[in-house]
Amino acid sequence: WMQTLITHAGGLATVGNWVYIWGHWPVIIATMVWLVARHSDIFRRLRDAMMISGAVGMVIFATFPVAPPRLADPGMIDTVSERSHAYRVLQPPAFVNQYAAMPSLHAGWDLLIGISIVAAASTVALKIIGFSMPILMALAVVVTANHYVLDVVAGVALVLVAHALALALERRRHRRRRRQAGLDPARADPGTPVAGDAPVLAIAHRAGNTLAGLETANLLGADVIECDVHEHHGRLEVRHLKTAGPLPFLWDKWELVPASAPRLVLAELLDADRHGTTFMLDLKGRRPSTGRAVVDLLHESGIRHPVLVCSRHWPLVDAFADVPYVRRVLSARNRGELTRLLRRLASTGPVHGVSVHRSLLDRDVVAELNRRVDVVMTWPVNDVVSLDHLLEIGVTGIISDENQVLSELIRRQVPQPGRG
């Protein structure tokens, strides 16, 4: 019945064929090339998961050959062969096993590709592609009569197990490298630093955007609590959600909130602090008035303990050059910003630190940054495997949304006076 929906709609049948043909090997190859060049850790995870699931699939295909619907059911139409010639170019019949329908690696491997794209994506558009490709392929393999629904279910189950095994292999590799470097946390006392002479900062990402998050992060023992600061109609609002012009809502990715919802302001956040929190204020937007307004508020609030201020728009950070208790941090989200950041650090006055997206970092980049600033921070670090890798290459500030990751980092540090 799923194929019946498209057989009389030539346009939908063509879309199904295109997804089946061009959404598999071309997408797999393009994604792997991108991951090799930009995200080698995610590439290795994808490679391992594909090899594991492929090996299991080969055994099943050899011992339990199953015909696809287009060969088993006379009522089904092979839309790919009958209405498209490109498939025969990409996969010549002589090299294709016609009885490898169960499980569907077409659907399964596209799910692995989608997981990898979402993990490495730095834009909403890429995340949408990563989410949508597996769904489209799962539909395409059925409506083109190449797989039954059960084949898709089996393919998805197989690759999810393979992905879990690939993650276990990744953790094992990280543990082995850390043992070779003398940094094995499993063999170290909880009070032993994981790397270098100074503890690595545990930074609670966006925890300061709510008063409840501020309290939780302080009880956890985070060294720094980050919050996002927007200047809106003369108010310094603390939120990650963005306005939508004249539309009556705030938004971020998949989240929508009515514009009438209560909004925390920076003065209220600072006044609510009872722990002597070291805040990192992430200034949003490009208005010069934002930096000046934050400077005035900090003076008025009487804060004299260190405050970190960061932004991707560096002139906002420069407004704090003469404020002695403010530590300036320059942020870089993409490769172009990182290039400009390295150029700036080599040519202008020093800043306290940098905050660079984890996809841009490798050992050489981190070493270069460590030579020029006091703290090299990165985000997002939301699993222990990523934490281990980043500590291994020399990162000195971990920005995480996950309390479990922050707790693990804090557990490994030398206890610091005044923490919490």
Buried (B, 14 or more C-beta within 10 A) or exposed (E): EEBEEBBEEEEBBBBBBBBBBEBBEEBBEEBBEBBBEBBEBBBBBBBBBBEBBBEBBEEBBEEEEBEBBBBEEEEBBBBBBEBBEEBEEEBEEEEEEEBBBBBBBBBBBBBBBBBBBBBBBBEEEBBBBBBEBBBBBBBBBBBBBBBBEEBBBBBBEBBBBBBEBBBEBBBEBBBEBBEEEEBBBEEBEEEEBBBEEEBBBBBBBBBBBBBEBBBBBBEBBBBBBBBBBBBBEEEBBBBBBBBEEEEEBBBEEEEEEEBEEEBBBBBEBBEEBEBEBBBBBBBBBEBEEBBBBBBEBBEEBEBEEBBBBBBBBBEBBBBBEEBEEBBBBBBBBEEEBBEEBBEBBEEEEEBBBBBBBBBBBEEEBBEEBBEBBBBBBBBBBBBBBBBBBBBBBBBBBBBBBBBEBBBBBBEBBEEEEEBB
